[in-house]
């Protein structure tokens, strides 16, 4: 664990109860909180992209 990555780091400040809930969720799925949050962001971005007009979609990959 903890090898080199080409991924960017993002810091967010959240209420303690959210953190606790995310930790419980991640543990129940045998994943890290970081992985879980990354997947939630990915899902939200996909949803946002699908709601935008084709001319406004930016390919970030």
PyMOL Python script that loads the backbone (N, CA, C, O; Angstrom):
from pymol import cmd

cmd.read_pdbstr("""\
ATOM      1  N   UNK A   1       0.823  -1.202   0.000  1.00  0.00           N
ATOM      2  CA  UNK A   1       0.000   0.000   0.000  1.00  0.00           C
ATOM      3  C   UNK A   1       0.857   1.252   0.000  1.00  0.00           C
ATOM      4  O   UNK A   1       1.998   1.228   0.462  1.00  0.00           O
ATOM      5  N   UNK A   2       0.322   2.328  -0.507  1.00  0.00           N
ATOM      6  CA  UNK A   2       1.019   3.596  -0.435  1.00  0.00           C
ATOM      7  C   UNK A   2       2.097   3.782  -1.480  1.00  0.00           C
ATOM      8  O   UNK A   2       3.045   4.536  -1.261  1.00  0.00           O
ATOM      9  N   UNK A   3       1.970   3.103  -2.624  1.00  0.00           N
ATOM     10  CA  UNK A   3       2.947   3.257  -3.688  1.00  0.00           C
ATOM     11  C   UNK A   3       2.755   4.564  -4.431  1.00  0.00           C
ATOM     12  O   UNK A   3       1.861   5.353  -4.123  1.00  0.00           O
ATOM     13  N   UNK A   4       3.621   4.778  -5.425  1.00  0.00           N
ATOM     14  CA  UNK A   4       3.517   5.981  -6.248  1.00  0.00           C
ATOM     15  C   UNK A   4       2.212   5.965  -7.033  1.00  0.00           C
ATOM     16  O   UNK A   4       1.725   4.909  -7.437  1.00  0.00           O
ATOM     17  N   UNK A   5       1.666   7.135  -7.238  1.00  0.00           N
ATOM     18  CA  UNK A   5       0.434   7.256  -8.010  1.00  0.00           C
ATOM     19  C   UNK A   5       0.479   8.516  -8.844  1.00  0.00           C
ATOM     20  O   UNK A   5       1.165   9.476  -8.492  1.00  0.00           O
ATOM     21  N   UNK A   6      -0.248   8.521  -9.947  1.00  0.00           N
ATOM     22  CA  UNK A   6      -0.342   9.724 -10.765  1.00  0.00           C
ATOM     23  C   UNK A   6      -1.632  10.482 -10.462  1.00  0.00           C
ATOM     24  O   UNK A   6      -2.015  11.395 -11.194  1.00  0.00           O
ATOM     25  N   UNK A   7      -2.286  10.098  -9.392  1.00  0.00           N
ATOM     26  CA  UNK A   7      -3.529  10.743  -9.005  1.00  0.00           C
ATOM     27  C   UNK A   7      -3.258  12.015  -8.214  1.00  0.00           C
ATOM     28  O   UNK A   7      -2.237  12.126  -7.535  1.00  0.00           O
ATOM     29  N   UNK A   8      -4.169  12.969  -8.303  1.00  0.00           N
ATOM     30  CA  UNK A   8      -4.064  14.221  -7.570  1.00  0.00           C
ATOM     31  C   UNK A   8      -4.714  14.089  -6.204  1.00  0.00           C
ATOM     32  O   UNK A   8      -5.612  13.267  -6.019  1.00  0.00           O
ATOM     33  N   UNK A   9      -4.275  14.880  -5.258  1.00  0.00           N
ATOM     34  CA  UNK A   9      -4.832  14.889  -3.908  1.00  0.00           C
ATOM     35  C   UNK A   9      -5.798  16.064  -3.777  1.00  0.00           C
ATOM     36  O   UNK A   9      -5.530  17.163  -4.263  1.00  0.00           O
ATOM     37  N   UNK A  10      -6.921  15.816  -3.114  1.00  0.00           N
ATOM     38  CA  UNK A  10      -7.906  16.847  -2.821  1.00  0.00           C
ATOM     39  C   UNK A  10      -8.203  16.766  -1.332  1.00  0.00           C
ATOM     40  O   UNK A  10      -8.391  15.679  -0.786  1.00  0.00           O
ATOM     41  N   UNK A  11      -8.244  17.917  -0.682  1.00  0.00           N
ATOM     42  CA  UNK A  11      -8.551  17.966   0.742  1.00  0.00           C
ATOM     43  C   UNK A  11      -9.933  18.583   0.910  1.00  0.00           C
ATOM     44  O   UNK A  11     -10.252  19.599   0.292  1.00  0.00           O
ATOM     45  N   UNK A  12     -10.740  17.962   1.744  1.00  0.00           N
ATOM     46  CA  UNK A  12     -12.077  18.482   2.016  1.00  0.00           C
ATOM     47  C   UNK A  12     -12.323  18.455   3.518  1.00  0.00           C
ATOM     48  O   UNK A  12     -11.862  17.548   4.210  1.00  0.00           O
ATOM     49  N   UNK A  13     -13.030  19.423   4.008  1.00  0.00           N
ATOM     50  CA  UNK A  13     -13.399  19.482   5.419  1.00  0.00           C
ATOM     51  C   UNK A  13     -14.868  19.102   5.527  1.00  0.00           C
ATOM     52  O   UNK A  13     -15.732  19.723   4.908  1.00  0.00           O
ATOM     53  N   UNK A  14     -15.138  18.073   6.322  1.00  0.00           N
ATOM     54  CA  UNK A  14     -16.503  17.562   6.463  1.00  0.00           C
ATOM     55  C   UNK A  14     -16.845  17.423   7.947  1.00  0.00           C
ATOM     56  O   UNK A  14     -15.952  17.330   8.790  1.00  0.00           O
ATOM     57  N   UNK A  15     -18.131  17.410   8.256  1.00  0.00           N
ATOM     58  CA  UNK A  15     -18.544  17.224   9.650  1.00  0.00           C
ATOM     59  C   UNK A  15     -18.107  15.852  10.171  1.00  0.00           C
ATOM     60  O   UNK A  15     -18.051  14.887   9.409  1.00  0.00           O
ATOM     61  N   UNK A  16     -17.802  15.764  11.452  1.00  0.00           N
ATOM     62  CA  UNK A  16     -17.354  14.498  12.038  1.00  0.00           C
ATOM     63  C   UNK A  16     -18.332  13.346  11.813  1.00  0.00           C
ATOM     64  O   UNK A  16     -17.909  12.205  11.630  1.00  0.00           O
ATOM     65  N   UNK A  17     -19.616  13.629  11.824  1.00  0.00           N
ATOM     66  CA  UNK A  17     -20.593  12.546  11.629  1.00  0.00           C
ATOM     67  C   UNK A  17     -20.535  11.988  10.209  1.00  0.00           C
ATOM     68  O   UNK A  17     -20.766  10.796  10.010  1.00  0.00           O
ATOM     69  N   UNK A  18     -20.230  12.830   9.219  1.00  0.00           N
ATOM     70  CA  UNK A  18     -20.057  12.338   7.855  1.00  0.00           C
ATOM     71  C   UNK A  18     -18.837  11.421   7.783  1.00  0.00           C
ATOM     72  O   UNK A  18     -18.886  10.349   7.181  1.00  0.00           O
ATOM     73  N   UNK A  19     -17.745  11.860   8.406  1.00  0.00           N
ATOM     74  CA  UNK A  19     -16.520  11.058   8.389  1.00  0.00           C
ATOM     75  C   UNK A  19     -16.764   9.700   9.021  1.00  0.00           C
ATOM     76  O   UNK A  19     -16.336   8.676   8.488  1.00  0.00           O
ATOM     77  N   UNK A  20     -17.435   9.686  10.132  1.00  0.00           N
ATOM     78  CA  UNK A  20     -17.732   8.427  10.824  1.00  0.00           C
ATOM     79  C   UNK A  20     -18.565   7.509   9.925  1.00  0.00           C
ATOM     80  O   UNK A  20     -18.293   6.313   9.822  1.00  0.00           O
ATOM     81  N   UNK A  21     -19.567   8.075   9.287  1.00  0.00           N
ATOM     82  CA  UNK A  21     -20.428   7.279   8.406  1.00  0.00           C
ATOM     83  C   UNK A  21     -19.648   6.754   7.197  1.00  0.00           C
ATOM     84  O   UNK A  21     -19.823   5.603   6.797  1.00  0.00           O
ATOM     85  N   UNK A  22     -18.794   7.591   6.619  1.00  0.00           N
ATOM     86  CA  UNK A  22     -17.970   7.146   5.495  1.00  0.00           C
ATOM     87  C   UNK A  22     -17.014   6.035   5.918  1.00  0.00           C
ATOM     88  O   UNK A  22     -16.810   5.074   5.176  1.00  0.00           O
ATOM     89  N   UNK A  23     -16.427   6.163   7.110  1.00  0.00           N
ATOM     90  CA  UNK A  23     -15.525   5.129   7.607  1.00  0.00           C
ATOM     91  C   UNK A  23     -16.263   3.802   7.793  1.00  0.00           C
ATOM     92  O   UNK A  23     -15.738   2.743   7.449  1.00  0.00           O
ATOM     93  N   UNK A  24     -17.460   3.863   8.330  1.00  0.00           N
ATOM     94  CA  UNK A  24     -18.256   2.641   8.531  1.00  0.00           C
ATOM     95  C   UNK A  24     -18.621   2.006   7.194  1.00  0.00           C
ATOM     96  O   UNK A  24     -18.541   0.788   7.037  1.00  0.00           O
ATOM     97  N   UNK A  25     -19.019   2.834   6.235  1.00  0.00           N
ATOM     98  CA  UNK A  25     -19.378   2.356   4.902  1.00  0.00           C
ATOM     99  C   UNK A  25     -18.165   1.703   4.237  1.00  0.00           C
ATOM    100  O   UNK A  25     -18.261   0.594   3.711  1.00  0.00           O
ATOM    101  N   UNK A  26     -17.030   2.394   4.264  1.00  0.00           N
ATOM    102  CA  UNK A  26     -15.815   1.869   3.641  1.00  0.00           C
ATOM    103  C   UNK A  26     -15.405   0.551   4.293  1.00  0.00           C
ATOM    104  O   UNK A  26     -15.031  -0.399   3.606  1.00  0.00           O
ATOM    105  N   UNK A  27     -15.478   0.501   5.608  1.00  0.00           N
ATOM    106  CA  UNK A  27     -15.108  -0.730   6.305  1.00  0.00           C
ATOM    107  C   UNK A  27     -16.028  -1.883   5.930  1.00  0.00           C
ATOM    108  O   UNK A  27     -15.569  -3.010   5.745  1.00  0.00           O
ATOM    109  N   UNK A  28     -17.316  -1.610   5.817  1.00  0.00           N
ATOM    110  CA  UNK A  28     -18.262  -2.677   5.467  1.00  0.00           C
ATOM    111  C   UNK A  28     -18.035  -3.197   4.047  1.00  0.00           C
ATOM    112  O   UNK A  28     -18.349  -4.349   3.747  1.00  0.00           O
ATOM    113  N   UNK A  29     -17.490  -2.348   3.178  1.00  0.00           N
ATOM    114  CA  UNK A  29     -17.169  -2.752   1.798  1.00  0.00           C
ATOM    115  C   UNK A  29     -15.717  -3.208   1.647  1.00  0.00           C
ATOM    116  O   UNK A  29     -15.273  -3.528   0.545  1.00  0.00           O
ATOM    117  N   UNK A  30     -14.979  -3.235   2.767  1.00  0.00           N
ATOM    118  CA  UNK A  30     -13.560  -3.596   2.762  1.00  0.00           C
ATOM    119  C   UNK A  30     -12.767  -2.726   1.790  1.00  0.00           C
ATOM    120  O   UNK A  30     -11.955  -3.215   1.004  1.00  0.00           O
ATOM    121  N   UNK A  31     -13.025  -1.434   1.866  1.00  0.00           N
ATOM    122  CA  UNK A  31     -12.343  -0.433   1.037  1.00  0.00           C
ATOM    123  C   UNK A  31     -11.852   0.695   1.936  1.00  0.00           C
ATOM    124  O   UNK A  31     -12.204   0.761   3.114  1.00  0.00           O
ATOM    125  N   UNK A  32     -11.043   1.574   1.373  1.00  0.00           N
ATOM    126  CA  UNK A  32     -10.600   2.750   2.120  1.00  0.00           C
ATOM    127  C   UNK A  32     -11.616   3.879   1.930  1.00  0.00           C
ATOM    128  O   UNK A  32     -12.398   3.878   0.979  1.00  0.00           O
ATOM    129  N   UNK A  33     -11.587   4.822   2.837  1.00  0.00           N
ATOM    130  CA  UNK A  33     -12.443   6.000   2.701  1.00  0.00           C
ATOM    131  C   UNK A  33     -12.064   6.749   1.432  1.00  0.00           C
ATOM    132  O   UNK A  33     -12.936   7.243   0.718  1.00  0.00           O
ATOM    133  N   UNK A  34     -10.779   6.834   1.151  1.00  0.00           N
ATOM    134  CA  UNK A  34     -10.308   7.516  -0.054  1.00  0.00           C
ATOM    135  C   UNK A  34     -10.906   6.885  -1.311  1.00  0.00           C
ATOM    136  O   UNK A  34     -11.380   7.595  -2.198  1.00  0.00           O
ATOM    137  N   UNK A  35     -10.884   5.554  -1.389  1.00  0.00           N
ATOM    138  CA  UNK A  35     -11.452   4.853  -2.547  1.00  0.00           C
ATOM    139  C   UNK A  35     -12.944   5.148  -2.669  1.00  0.00           C
ATOM    140  O   UNK A  35     -13.449   5.431  -3.756  1.00  0.00           O
ATOM    141  N   UNK A  36     -13.636   5.078  -1.538  1.00  0.00           N
ATOM    142  CA  UNK A  36     -15.080   5.307  -1.529  1.00  0.00           C
ATOM    143  C   UNK A  36     -15.414   6.720  -1.998  1.00  0.00           C
ATOM    144  O   UNK A  36     -16.294   6.906  -2.839  1.00  0.00           O
ATOM    145  N   UNK A  37     -14.723   7.700  -1.465  1.00  0.00           N
ATOM    146  CA  UNK A  37     -14.978   9.094  -1.846  1.00  0.00           C
ATOM    147  C   UNK A  37     -14.657   9.307  -3.318  1.00  0.00           C
ATOM    148  O   UNK A  37     -15.374  10.026  -4.014  1.00  0.00           O
ATOM    149  N   UNK A  38     -13.587   8.690  -3.793  1.00  0.00           N
ATOM    150  CA  UNK A  38     -13.240   8.792  -5.210  1.00  0.00           C
ATOM    151  C   UNK A  38     -14.364   8.257  -6.090  1.00  0.00           C
ATOM    152  O   UNK A  38     -14.708   8.871  -7.100  1.00  0.00           O
ATOM    153  N   UNK A  39     -14.941   7.109  -5.710  1.00  0.00           N
ATOM    154  CA  UNK A  39     -16.034   6.528  -6.484  1.00  0.00           C
ATOM    155  C   UNK A  39     -17.286   7.406  -6.425  1.00  0.00           C
ATOM    156  O   UNK A  39     -17.997   7.532  -7.422  1.00  0.00           O
ATOM    157  N   UNK A  40     -17.559   8.005  -5.282  1.00  0.00           N
ATOM    158  CA  UNK A  40     -18.719   8.898  -5.160  1.00  0.00           C
ATOM    159  C   UNK A  40     -18.548  10.136  -6.039  1.00  0.00           C
ATOM    160  O   UNK A  40     -19.498  10.578  -6.686  1.00  0.00           O
ATOM    161  N   UNK A  41     -17.342  10.690  -6.060  1.00  0.00           N
ATOM    162  CA  UNK A  41     -17.071  11.843  -6.920  1.00  0.00           C
ATOM    163  C   UNK A  41     -17.203  11.456  -8.384  1.00  0.00           C
ATOM    164  O   UNK A  41     -17.786  12.199  -9.174  1.00  0.00           O
ATOM    165  N   UNK A  42     -16.662  10.293  -8.752  1.00  0.00           N
ATOM    166  CA  UNK A  42     -16.764   9.815 -10.132  1.00  0.00           C
ATOM    167  C   UNK A  42     -18.224   9.697 -10.553  1.00  0.00           C
ATOM    168  O   UNK A  42     -18.599  10.138 -11.639  1.00  0.00           O
ATOM    169  N   UNK A  43     -19.039   9.103  -9.697  1.00  0.00           N
ATOM    170  CA  UNK A  43     -20.461   8.933  -9.999  1.00  0.00           C
ATOM    171  C   UNK A  43     -21.154  10.295 -10.164  1.00  0.00           C
ATOM    172  O   UNK A  43     -21.958  10.480 -11.078  1.00  0.00           O
ATOM    173  N   UNK A  44     -20.841  11.233  -9.283  1.00  0.00           N
ATOM    174  CA  UNK A  44     -21.447  12.564  -9.361  1.00  0.00           C
ATOM    175  C   UNK A  44     -21.026  13.284 -10.643  1.00  0.00           C
ATOM    176  O   UNK A  44     -21.846  13.943 -11.283  1.00  0.00           O
ATOM    177  N   UNK A  45     -19.761  13.160 -11.015  1.00  0.00           N
ATOM    178  CA  UNK A  45     -19.292  13.800 -12.245  1.00  0.00           C
ATOM    179  C   UNK A  45     -19.928  13.179 -13.482  1.00  0.00           C
ATOM    180  O   UNK A  45     -20.283  13.895 -14.419  1.00  0.00           O
ATOM    181  N   UNK A  46     -20.076  11.861 -13.497  1.00  0.00           N
ATOM    182  CA  UNK A  46     -20.737  11.198 -14.624  1.00  0.00           C
ATOM    183  C   UNK A  46     -22.178  11.692 -14.762  1.00  0.00           C
ATOM    184  O   UNK A  46     -22.648  11.966 -15.866  1.00  0.00           O
ATOM    185  N   UNK A  47     -22.869  11.802 -13.629  1.00  0.00           N
ATOM    186  CA  UNK A  47     -24.246  12.285 -13.647  1.00  0.00           C
ATOM    187  C   UNK A  47     -24.301  13.722 -14.161  1.00  0.00           C
ATOM    188  O   UNK A  47     -25.168  14.067 -14.964  1.00  0.00           O
ATOM    189  N   UNK A  48     -23.379  14.550 -13.697  1.00  0.00           N
ATOM    190  CA  UNK A  48     -23.348  15.951 -14.131  1.00  0.00           C
ATOM    191  C   UNK A  48     -23.099  16.048 -15.626  1.00  0.00           C
ATOM    192  O   UNK A  48     -23.747  16.824 -16.327  1.00  0.00           O
ATOM    193  N   UNK A  49     -22.151  15.249 -16.106  1.00  0.00           N
ATOM    194  CA  UNK A  49     -21.841  15.260 -17.544  1.00  0.00           C
ATOM    195  C   UNK A  49     -23.039  14.839 -18.381  1.00  0.00           C
ATOM    196  O   UNK A  49     -23.283  15.397 -19.451  1.00  0.00           O
ATOM    197  N   UNK A  50     -23.783  13.859 -17.899  1.00  0.00           N
ATOM    198  CA  UNK A  50     -24.931  13.369 -18.670  1.00  0.00           C
ATOM    199  C   UNK A  50     -26.056  14.406 -18.720  1.00  0.00           C
ATOM    200  O   UNK A  50     -26.919  14.339 -19.596  1.00  0.00           O
ATOM    201  N   UNK A  51     -26.054  15.353 -17.799  1.00  0.00           N
ATOM    202  CA  UNK A  51     -27.087  16.388 -17.767  1.00  0.00           C
ATOM    203  C   UNK A  51     -26.698  17.628 -18.563  1.00  0.00           C
ATOM    204  O   UNK A  51     -27.542  18.485 -18.825  1.00  0.00           O
ATOM    205  N   UNK A  52     -25.424  17.732 -18.951  1.00  0.00           N
ATOM    206  CA  UNK A  52     -24.954  18.884 -19.704  1.00  0.00           C
ATOM    207  C   UNK A  52     -25.174  18.667 -21.194  1.00  0.00           C
ATOM    208  O   UNK A  52     -25.282  17.536 -21.667  1.00  0.00           O
ATOM    209  N   UNK A  53     -25.238  19.775 -21.917  1.00  0.00           N
ATOM    210  CA  UNK A  53     -25.351  19.670 -23.369  1.00  0.00           C
ATOM    211  C   UNK A  53     -24.021  19.170 -23.924  1.00  0.00           C
ATOM    212  O   UNK A  53     -22.972  19.444 -23.340  1.00  0.00           O
ATOM    213  N   UNK A  54     -24.046  18.447 -25.034  1.00  0.00           N
ATOM    214  CA  UNK A  54     -22.821  17.867 -25.609  1.00  0.00           C
ATOM    215  C   UNK A  54     -21.718  18.900 -25.860  1.00  0.00           C
ATOM    216  O   UNK A  54     -20.538  18.562 -25.760  1.00  0.00           O
ATOM    217  N   UNK A  55     -22.067  20.138 -26.179  1.00  0.00           N
ATOM    218  CA  UNK A  55     -21.042  21.151 -26.457  1.00  0.00           C
ATOM    219  C   UNK A  55     -20.323  21.602 -25.201  1.00  0.00           C
ATOM    220  O   UNK A  55     -19.242  22.184 -25.295  1.00  0.00           O
ATOM    221  N   UNK A  56     -20.893  21.349 -24.016  1.00  0.00           N
ATOM    222  CA  UNK A  56     -20.251  21.786 -22.778  1.00  0.00           C
ATOM    223  C   UNK A  56     -19.473  20.681 -22.085  1.00  0.00           C
ATOM    224  O   UNK A  56     -18.792  20.941 -21.093  1.00  0.00           O
ATOM    225  N   UNK A  57     -19.558  19.461 -22.580  1.00  0.00           N
ATOM    226  CA  UNK A  57     -18.855  18.361 -21.954  1.00  0.00           C
ATOM    227  C   UNK A  57     -17.373  18.439 -22.277  1.00  0.00           C
ATOM    228  O   UNK A  57     -16.990  18.594 -23.437  1.00  0.00           O
ATOM    229  N   UNK A  58     -16.547  18.331 -21.257  1.00  0.00           N
ATOM    230  CA  UNK A  58     -15.097  18.377 -21.419  1.00  0.00           C
ATOM    231  C   UNK A  58     -14.554  16.991 -21.126  1.00  0.00           C
ATOM    232  O   UNK A  58     -14.851  16.410 -20.082  1.00  0.00           O
ATOM    233  N   UNK A  59     -13.769  16.466 -22.033  1.00  0.00           N
ATOM    234  CA  UNK A  59     -13.152  15.157 -21.829  1.00  0.00           C
ATOM    235  C   UNK A  59     -11.885  15.356 -21.014  1.00  0.00           C
ATOM    236  O   UNK A  59     -10.906  15.917 -21.506  1.00  0.00           O
ATOM    237  N   UNK A  60     -11.903  14.893 -19.752  1.00  0.00           N
ATOM    238  CA  UNK A  60     -10.780  15.100 -18.850  1.00  0.00           C
ATOM    239  C   UNK A  60      -9.809  13.931 -18.843  1.00  0.00           C
ATOM    240  O   UNK A  60      -8.858  13.939 -18.062  1.00  0.00           O
ATOM    241  N   UNK A  61     -10.009  12.949 -19.667  1.00  0.00           N
ATOM    242  CA  UNK A  61      -9.098  11.793 -19.676  1.00  0.00           C
ATOM    243  C   UNK A  61      -8.094  11.862 -20.763  1.00  0.00           C
ATOM    244  O   UNK A  61      -7.264  10.962 -20.894  1.00  0.00           O
TER     245      UNK A  61
END
""", "prot")
cmd.dss("prot")
cmd.show_as("cartoon", "prot")
cmd.util.cbc("prot")
cmd.orient("prot")
